[in-house]
Amino acid sequence: MLRGAKQKYIYFCEDMGENPGIYARTDDGTYFTLFQGIDGRYADDETIGIAISPGGKRLMAGLQDGGIILELTRDDGGTFDLELVW
């Protein structure tokens, strides 16, 4: 799980569900989907791990069964501004 230092987002990936994905939730409970597998494409896989690039502009996670690494960027070119939360 990763938490945005300034934006108050918690980023996380699903574990053991039917729809693998990367999600975010704000302090007020607003929920966002950044990526989600759909039927026929990654639906039966599992999203694992979250990593952030040193500059904060890329968020990465893996799909366990497919052996795929996802790389997400923001449309506005901004950073994810994350720090690791245990």
Summary of the structure (lengths in Angstrom):
residues: 86
radius of gyration: 12.6
end to end distance: 7.1
largest distance: 36.6
contacts: 229
relative contact order: 0.25
helix: 0%
strand: 49%
